[in-house]
Amino acid sequence: MHILTILQVAVAVIVIILILLQQRSSGAGGLFGGGGGGGFYQRRRGAERIIFIATIVAVVLLIILSVANLII
């Protein structure tokens, strides 16, 4: 296998894990926007913020690897 393909699969698995680690509103109220205080613009702190930023970085890296894999 090509090294870019292996890296792409590894980063994709990391993105999946990071997305699953993020906390979401529980219950049916969260599905329809009634999740309680804070809403969409709630400020993230501590580990939640680190996971959020790491998810963004991993997704950007996955996009870069995908484009590089198409070019090469």
Secondary structure, 3 states (H helix, E strand, C coil): CCHHHHHHHHHHHHHHHHHHHCCCCCCHHHHCCCCCCCHHHCCCCCHHHHHHHHHHHHHHHHHHHHHHHHHC
